[in-house]
């Protein structure tokens, strides 16, 4: 699966862009511990895609803790959207 046509142009222009088009049932998402919830890995068909919700460490112009917090927040929202779980931020004990 390749990126949708016009993806980078849309991003540069500040317009919404579609990167992948697949049925949710065909998407497997995981969040390895070393991503610190700031990214995820998507498996779609035969492709595997690493997604980061921020710039690489050391490249931020602002507060790195604030950047990490924003990345983790985005990661939680994505995992929630890709999962049947209503709130992945809660611990297993909170689900009971």
C-alpha positions as CSV (number, residue, x, y, z in Angstrom):
1,X,0.0,0.0,0.0
2,X,1.4,3.4,-1.0
3,X,0.7,6.8,0.4
4,X,-2.4,8.4,-1.0
5,X,-1.7,10.8,-3.9
6,X,-1.3,14.4,-2.8
7,X,-0.7,13.5,0.8
8,X,2.4,15.6,1.4
9,X,1.0,18.6,-0.6
10,X,-2.2,18.5,1.6
11,X,-0.1,18.5,4.7
12,X,2.1,21.4,3.6
13,X,-1.0,23.4,2.8
14,X,-2.5,22.7,6.2
15,X,-5.4,20.7,4.7
16,X,-6.7,17.3,6.0
17,X,-5.0,14.4,4.3
18,X,-5.7,10.7,4.1
19,X,-2.6,8.5,4.4
20,X,-4.2,5.1,4.5
21,X,-7.6,3.9,3.3
22,X,-8.5,0.5,4.9
23,X,-11.3,-1.1,6.8
24,X,-10.8,-0.8,10.5
25,X,-11.1,-4.6,10.8
26,X,-8.0,-4.9,8.5
27,X,-5.9,-2.7,10.7
28,X,-3.8,-4.1,13.6
29,X,-2.4,-1.5,15.9
30,X,0.3,-2.0,18.6
31,X,2.2,0.3,20.8
32,X,5.6,-1.0,21.8
33,X,6.7,0.0,25.3
34,X,9.7,1.8,23.9
35,X,7.4,4.3,22.0
36,X,6.3,5.6,25.4
37,X,2.7,5.9,24.0
38,X,4.0,8.6,21.7
39,X,3.6,6.5,18.6
40,X,2.3,3.2,17.3
41,X,2.8,0.5,14.7
42,X,0.1,-0.3,12.2
43,X,-0.1,-3.5,10.3
44,X,-2.3,-3.2,7.2
45,X,-2.3,-6.1,4.8
46,X,1.3,-6.9,4.1
47,X,2.6,-3.5,5.2
48,X,3.9,-2.4,8.6
49,X,4.1,1.3,9.3
50,X,5.8,3.0,12.3
51,X,3.9,6.2,13.2
52,X,5.4,8.8,15.6
53,X,3.3,11.7,16.9
54,X,6.2,14.0,17.4
55,X,9.7,15.0,16.2
56,X,12.7,12.8,17.1
57,X,14.2,13.4,20.6
58,X,16.5,16.4,20.7
59,X,15.0,18.1,17.6
60,X,12.2,20.0,19.4
61,X,12.4,23.8,19.8
62,X,10.2,23.8,22.9
63,X,9.8,22.0,26.1
64,X,10.6,18.3,25.5
65,X,8.3,17.2,28.4
66,X,5.5,19.2,27.0
67,X,6.2,17.6,23.6
68,X,6.2,14.1,25.1
69,X,3.0,14.8,26.9
70,X,1.3,15.9,23.6
71,X,2.7,12.8,21.8
72,X,1.3,10.5,24.5
73,X,-2.1,12.2,24.4
74,X,-2.2,11.7,20.7
75,X,-1.2,8.1,21.1
76,X,-4.0,7.4,23.6
77,X,-6.6,9.0,21.3
78,X,-5.3,6.9,18.3
79,X,-5.3,3.6,20.3
80,X,-8.8,4.4,21.6
81,X,-10.0,5.1,18.0
82,X,-8.4,1.8,16.7
83,X,-9.7,-0.4,19.6
84,X,-12.9,-1.7,20.9
85,X,-11.8,-0.6,24.3
86,X,-13.7,2.6,25.4
87,X,-10.7,4.1,27.3
88,X,-7.2,2.5,27.0
89,X,-5.7,5.1,29.4
90,X,-7.4,3.3,32.3
91,X,-5.7,0.5,34.1
92,X,-7.2,-3.0,34.0
93,X,-8.4,-2.6,37.6
94,X,-10.4,0.5,36.6
95,X,-12.2,-1.5,33.9
96,X,-13.7,-3.8,36.6
